[in-house]
């Protein structure tokens, strides 16, 4: 099974290509991790093309697309989810979605990533790597997170604990998607994982338009 993996839930977008044999082992053929800020729409497709070229394969060879569903910023997250859905639809292959936090680090840990608004997204995992709590969003000063922290080290001071640097990876996305990749037909639609309402709100009043 040849897998194309995408994630735009963090400031570093990921596009990777991997092989997954029937035994579930993962061989990452190529990966592009691009600091993207708010430029996911501009940078994602070129990153996909570069990853496919580096792996020596074409989009026509892809058997399934794995997408990180967040949590993450609204605009960037939508770019990744829509791109994954469009590529899968164009190829006529399944698209599988996973929580992006599941793809950060491994083993027992609590993952923390930048949620903006001076908050972090978080999720906790047991020794087997299974998620046992979260995902959630919280101000670091109010968090009561336990276990080794991994993810964005910029929040270490506000969390009052060390944070081991870790990011979403292609291998992590495939690991999180493992059960669904065993039976891609069981995957539901790609639905972004939003944990709060967007900043933008519709106007509540309108100014009249006048002509002279």
N, C-alpha and C positions, 0 to 999 in steps of 0.2 A: 504494500500500500504506500503510495507516494502522497505525502501530506504537505499542503501549503498552510503555514500558520501565521496569523496576523494579530497584532495587539496595538491599540492606540489609547490605552487607558491611563498611561503615565506620560511624563514629558519626553520619554524616549520611546519612539515607536519601534516595533519589532516586526520584521518580515523574515520568515525562515522556511527552508525546505528540508524535509526529513523523510527517511524511509522507516516504515514500521512493519516488520515481518509478522507472521501469524503468531509468533511466540510473545509478541508485545514489546520486544526490544526496540530501542529507538536509535537510529543513526542520523545525526544531523549532518546534512550535506552542505548547507550554506546558511548563513544568517546575516542579516543587516540590522543593526541596532543604531538608530539615528536620533540624536538629540533634536527634538522637533518643536518644542514649545507649543505655539498655537498654529504651526504650519503642517499639521497632519495631512490635510487635503492636498497640499502641494508636494509633499515628500513621500507619501505612502506608495503610490503606484510605481514611481521610479525605484523605490527600495524593493518592491516585489520583483520588478524586472531584473534588478541586479542580483537578487538572491537566486532566481531561476537560472540566470546565465551562469552564475558562479557554480551552481549545482550541476550544470550541463544538461538541464532538462527544459522542457517547454510547458506552458500552461496546459497544453493539450494532454500532457502526461499525468497531470494531477488527478488523484482519485478522490480526495476529500479535502475540504477547507476547514481549518480550526480557527475560531475567532475568540479573542478575549472580549468578554461582555462588560467589563468593568468590575467594580465601580470606578468611575472616572469623570472628568469634565464632560459636559454635555456635547459640545461641538466635536471635540476630538474623538470621543467615543462613537458618535454617530458615523463619523468618517470610516472608522475601521469596520463597524458592523455592516454598513451599507456596502462597502467595497467587498467584504467577504461574501455577502449574499449575492452581489452582482456577479462576481467571478464564479461562484459555485453554480449559479443559474446559467451563465454562459457556457459552462462546461457540462452542465447536466449532471453534476455530482452533489453529494450531500454536503451541507454546511453544519458544523458542530460548534456550539458555544459553550464556554467555560467561564467561571469567575476568574478574573485576571489575578486576584490575590493568590489563588491556588497555584499559580505558575511562578511564584516568587519564593526562592529558597526551597528547602526540603526538610523532612523530619519534624521533630517537635520545635515549634516556633510560634511567634506572633508577628505577623507581617504588618508593617505600617507604610503607607504611601501618602503622597501629598494630595490633599483634598481641596486645597486652596481655602480661602476665607479663614486662614489660620487654624485649619483643622486637618485631621488625618483620617484616611480610611484604614480599617484594621480588620484582621481575622486571625483566629487562633487555631492551631493544629496540634494533634497528638504525635507521639513518637512514630507512628506509622504514616504520618503525613495527612491523615484525614482531618477535615475541618470540623472543629468541635464547638466553635462559637463565631458569631459574625456571619457575614460582613456587617460592619457598622461604621459610623462616622462620629468623631468626637474631637473636642479641643484637647490637645496634648496635656495641658495642665489639669484637666478633669478626668483623664484616662486612668484606669486601674488595670493596666495590662500586665500579664505575668508571662514567665518563660523567656527564653532568649528572643530578643527583638531583632528582626531583620527587615531590610527595606531601605528607606530614605534616612541616611544618618544625620541629615540637617535637623531632625527633630529630637536628637538625643538629649540636648540640654533641657528642652521643654518637657520631655518625657521622664527626665531625671533617671535615665538608664542608657547604657550604650546600645547603639543600633548598628549591627553588622550590615555593611552595604550589600544589597542584592536587588536584582531587577527581574522583570519578566524575561523569560528565555523561551526559545523554540522548544527545547527539551521539556521545560516546565509546562508549556501549553499542551504538549502531547501527553505528558504524564497525567495532567489534570483531566484530559479528555479520554483517557484509557478505556473506561467502560463503554463510553459512547462510540469509540472507534471500533470496539469489538462488534457493535451492532449499530452502524450509523443511522439505520432506518428508525431507531428509537429516539433520535434527537428531535427536540421540538424546534419551533422557529427561533431565529436569532432575535432576542429581546434585550436591549441594553439594560444593565443593572444600575438604575439611578437610586440613590439613597436620599435625595432631597429634591426640592423643587428648583427649577431653573432661576437664574438671576433675572432674566428678561420676563416682563409681564405685559399683557396687552393694556393699552391705554384705557382709562375709565371715562374719559371725556374727549370730545373732539371739537376743534375750533371750526366754526362755520367758514365756508369758502365763499368769498364775495368776488364779484367781477365788476369792473367799472364800465 
